[in-house]
């Protein structure tokens, strides 16, 4: 099969995967879709404190069917579980490091005491292997935020060490202006799986050496790369110390080049659906926990921008494409005013790929639950059988050459392309 044949058959076989699986609106499908969103982290009460438990461990992750890799994760899931509290709650998080690497947690956008900010050697020491740390803070400000590891940040956030943190306002001005019952959290990220593998193996090997030296009392500030002041740093260099950024000490000469793009840890066709009904408002919380900008575009609708980095906007405004930059959060309201099944995707189509192949990445759909059944299935004689979930090769064989030519022209702009051999 040559490239054009592959593209032709690929277009027919993949286009229906996102939009019209036969059981899309079935109860079982909706239940399964709920697992594609971060699960809430349970808590216990100790007086006025809401107590949560997070741990880090090695994890085997599958962003799309048939592709797995080893990585790091909070509570064995990517993204980590969602922490949801009310504004003003006293929050206590017991953090357990089950790995042989160092870690911390940074509470991105939360006004924590500075000793709880999770920046190693600035606000706290790193949490060493097989150790624990207790984070305590008051949940403020309100809005959409997230948490992530702040040790080896470039690699650890690539690995998937992040999760959503939602601080709710019982008198939410957004809900007063745009009444809604359902909301969805979408955490976007990008991953270089080759970089993750090489860096994680290198970090684990270095930590073995460091742990041995620490037990022997031979581990120094130079080996940590931590100095009290510039003078101490320069003095160490004069005595032969080489900073880790010099060429002969670089473990990996290349910065990560993402080859997987995920929403809630999954890439198309495993990405979640956003269900809506005609006349309904839904709230969608957008979080960029990765290092790439995602230009998110919704087909068939404008949406209301209602919060920026968790801060409710006094004057919401309409958009249909928004640049979600690294570390950014936006809240949007989608109004159910154009019934159908609509794509919600990154308009930078390089990020709608899996390992360089389209379609993939952060491609998902807004699905109206009240869509009539007859709109889900287009006739096999319509000349466009890709949208028929029951269309098999037998159905396609009934199409005459003229219709097949029209379909090729529609998809590829050239009706002289080799036809698919339907009778073989």
Secondary structure, 3 states (H helix, E strand, C coil): CCHHHHHHHHHHHHHHHHHCCCCCCCHHHHHHHHCCCCCECCCEEECCEEEEEEEEEEEEEEEECCEEEEEEEECCECCEEEEEEECCCEEEEEEEECCCCCECCEEECCCCCHHHCCCECCCECCECCCCEEEEEEECCCCEEEEEECCCCHHHHHHHCCEEEEEEECCCCHHHHHCCCCEEEEEEEEEECHHHHHHHHHHHHHHHHHHHHHHHCCCCCHHHHCCCCCHHHHHHHHHCCCCCCCCHHHCCCCCCCCCCEEEECCECCCCCCEEEECCCCEEEEEEEECCCCCEEEEECCCCEEEEEECCEEEEEEEEECEEEECCCCEEEEEEECCCCCEEEEEECCHHHCCECCECCCCCEEEEEECCCCHHHHCCCCCCCCHHHCCCCCHHHHHCCCHHHHHHHHHHHHCCCCCCCCCCCC
